[in-house]
């Protein structure tokens, strides 16, 4: 049977993008192309079927969210005269509708990423279309680089990147390799758009997020604008699912029209109801949505948009080991995309529920997710792909090194990476599971430990979705979901069934095997905590004090339980979610625990065994060195015992003392201070390899230059007798050190035959000069001012009277003898008659003696 061909005439009827059909086919034939087209031009509807008609195998189309996958698949299938599961199929988490005749499969980026890791050659796939690249999601950024690599091995693979707005040239360079891929730009197809502003009389945001008063304003503005607009559908943009639900509730109290919610937590039927347009006989509707309706799907019939001007963005707090979503002002690019939704199918109106001043303060575009996201999943994927840390992989934005380092630390702790950053066998297995890395690892390990996938699946399902744990008590939440008394229980049950299947397949013989001895001894109430600890061993936490609601996490973060939490009093917790917070809720820690479960100390030490450390610490206390043996679980101190100080404790104790009190803790005698100043001048003028001499650098390199001498000290030695100058000399670069005295000598010869000590400028002085103090008579005949550091720095002369008081300060001796000297001679010859004051200083012999003593 011949492969299905899409009816491009039917699919493209009435679409602006259809006018570029010939250009698209020509560009696609090159093997890679970039398509830029504003929202509403129909690129998602026409371009993927067009590409599919050009290749013999299957074409994959990515959409950024599950609801967009279903909407795109349904629309293309409908316009082509078929059903989803036929020529057009879809695959999302927990749902797959494809058949042997499927030519175009719509998937999320995460599905494609895992498919690539399982089958790097994409067997049976001849084309990939990445849509909404401008959103710069982490998965799509990785896919761009990985597919560019696949194309170097598979010249027959066609790759297309599509977006409403993006840096097309950069994407074309990544996809095309040596020769940039062709770019097809489709002009705007928007109808006239009337933009209005409805500035709120209240703040949009406070420290807790979107204010209730602003949501009241937004609901009133929406109801009034919709009533005035007549028989049109409205689309309202708010940042998150909570704001969607609260705005829907407010609107239903203000208007009789049908008000629908649209966000990722809803079931497929509710999402399809909101995105499917009006049914026959239905009146006007208001759809309240998160940003998923911004560009990745079209809500039919919308002629009115009301925009809150807010967005959820990923923020990473490395200091506290937290990554989460925060509510911020949207970017101007997002604002334009949202407004354009009103003019896709005819003239429309956009009402911005903020002021024009607020708009002017917004950023031009949101930062790419790769810059601030938790990179744990991405780092494992890259290791499995064979490009650890993305080395050698073409990415639009480089991976932040500190985020990669944190991710590798987590993955090593979970046993998914080895010390060199390569994926272990467990890591390769986990990377292909359709669950987050931490959750997948806990699912597999928990199933093997408990001998059954049920409890692990239940806990991971609760963690993976947006369920709220009252009082941060995750165990109670899981219990309520089991009973069906918590919101979203049916959705949770479906996810549990999916995870149980995954766990059985991944655990192999471990599923159904007897539980481990440790699991048999674990009370049922602590099993939720076990699963959380397996997923996030870095968030094992212990209470900081009796009766406290503050906990110290193994990662070093402090966080507080909410007041009144059922978990108060538990000595150990496994924390699933922690968020930044201020005020009373955070109890001064800067973070609040949103979801956690109790564990016992035995489980904490067993699961967190890789974080156990025993270290000996020493410090100088009252002139004596004291030592302690400290046992830790990460940052959590388990035991702190005083022990007898030994000779080996001297170095660490003294080094810690110097770090604590600064370089002033050691004695800088004249030789040490002078050497430091000389080296500082060399670094200032010549840079590397001459070492920097500022306090910060010397303290940072303390172990290199001072550490060996500190370690060699005996308990009876005194710190103020340390040879600091000798220690500094160990920093001298070789062979350059052989020129030290030539570049910055300690003393300077003068015409009298004597030498004068050179005083070098203070460390850190950006313009200071070396200086000498010498009697004026010792410099007769010296015309050219000596210069140091290979002639770069002139010496400043302080010319002294016989009483050694300054007569002149100059770095230009020639000018001094020719001018100011006359006035000095006139004033001084009567005051000091026994010293020579010749009229001609150029020919007079230089001397340090008086006239009467000269031969």
Secondary structure, 3 states (H helix, E strand, C coil): CCCCCCCHHHHHCCCHHHHHHHHHHHHHCCCEEEEEECCCCCHHHHHHHHHHHHCCCEEEEECCCHHHHHHHHHHHHHHCCCCECCCEEEEECCEEECCCCCCEEEECHHHHHHHHHHCCCCCCEEEEEECCHHHCCHHHHHHHHHHHHHHHHCCCCEEEEEECCCCHHHHHHHHHCCCCCEEEEECCCCCCEEEEECCCCCCCEECCEECHHHHHHHHHHHHHHHHHHCCCEEEEECCCHHHHHHHHHHHHHHCCCEEEEECCCCCHHHHHHHHCCCCCCCCCEEEEECHHHCCCCCCCCEEEEEECCEEEEEEEECCCCEEEEEEEECCHHHHHHHHHHHHCCCCEEEEECCCHHHHHHCCCCCCCHHHCCCCHHHHHHHHHHCCHHHCCCCCCCCCCHHHHHHHHHHHHHCCCECCCCCECHHHHHHHCCCCCHHHHHHHHHHHHHHCCHHHHHHHHHHHHCCCCCHHHEHHHHHHHHHHCCCCCHHHHHHHHHHHHHHHHHHHHHHCCCCCCHHHHHCCHHHHHHHHHHHHCHHHEEEECCCCCCEEEECCCCEEECCCCCCCCCCCEEEEEEEEECCCHHHCCCCEEEEEEEECCHHHHHHHCHHHEEEEEEEEEECCEEEEEEEEEECCEEEEEEEECCCCCHHHHHHHHHHHHHCHHHCCCCHHHHHHHHHHHHHHHHHCCCCCCCCHHHHHHCHHHHCHHHHHCCCCCCCHHHCCHHHHHHCCCCCCHHHHHHHHCCCEEECCCCCEEEEECCCCCCCCCCCEEEEEHHHHCCCCCCCEECCCCEECEEEEECCCCCEEEEECCHHHHHHCCHHHHHHHHCCCCCCCCCCCCCCCCCCCCCCCCCCC
